[in-house]
Amino acid sequence: MPLIITIRKIKGFNLIELMMGIFIFVTCVLAIYCIFPMTLNAVVQGQNKLTAIGIAKDKIEYLKTIPWKKLVTNDPMVLANNRTTLVSYRNGRTISTTFTVSPPIITALNADASLKQVKVEVQWPVKSPFSYQSYGKVEISTIMVETE
């Protein structure tokens, strides 16, 4: 009895399909790997912006507690103390960001100066791959009314 061997087509992957699959997989992994530093940078920028907003709000609240006469005359003692340094700790390392609070700009909105607009600006350095030195900036303003 003759031995009949049937050759079946073996289904599987050939070399080109395997190389294309590896290429697509590596491309996806590298894309995800490149996104992480950008998202971490966005998180740090968001934290810095929230901190700057808090500093500006604190400065506005401080100016609200000052008597109207001193605020109207732009007393230098009132407008002093314009530099703040904050240090935060992450993963056992110290990350320091210096926030610069500019002196408030006070402008009269009416003739008798009973209505004033107060602006406070806070800046901080931003590490950007596109420029050597750039700054983030937050400006908050409020309107104050003289009360008797």
C-alpha positions, 0 to 999 in steps of 0.5 A, a space after each residue: 500500500 502506497 503511503 500518500 502524504 497530503 501537503 496542507 497549507 500551513 496557515 500562519 504569519 510570514 516574515 513581512 507580516 511579522 515585521 509590519 506588526 512589530 513596526 506598528 507596535 513600536 510606533 504606537 509605543 513610541 507615540 505614547 512614550 513621547 506624550 508623557 513628558 508633554 503631559 507632565 509639563 502641562 501638569 506642572 504649568 497648571 499647578 504653577 498657574 493655580 498657585 499664581 492665581 492663589 497668590 494674586 487673590 491673596 494680594 487682592 484680599 490684602 488690599 481690601 483690608 487696607 484703609 481707603 485713604 492709604 489705598 487712594 494715596 498709593 502709599 509705598 508701605 502698602 505696595 511693598 513686599 512684592 516678591 514671593 518664593 514658594 517651594 513645593 516637594 515632590 518625590 523627595 526632590 525640591 522643585 522651586 518656582 519663584 513667583 514675582 508679584 508686581 505692585 498693584 495698579 490702582 486707577 480711578 474709575 470716576 471723577 471723585 475717586 470713590 470707585 477704583 480698579 485694582 489690578 495685580 499681576 503675578 509672573 513666573 518663569 516657564 521652561 519651554 522648548 520653543 524659547 529660551 526665556 518665557 514667563 507665565 502671567 496671571 492678572 486679576 483685577 477687582 473694583 473697590 468702592 469707598 464705604 463710609 
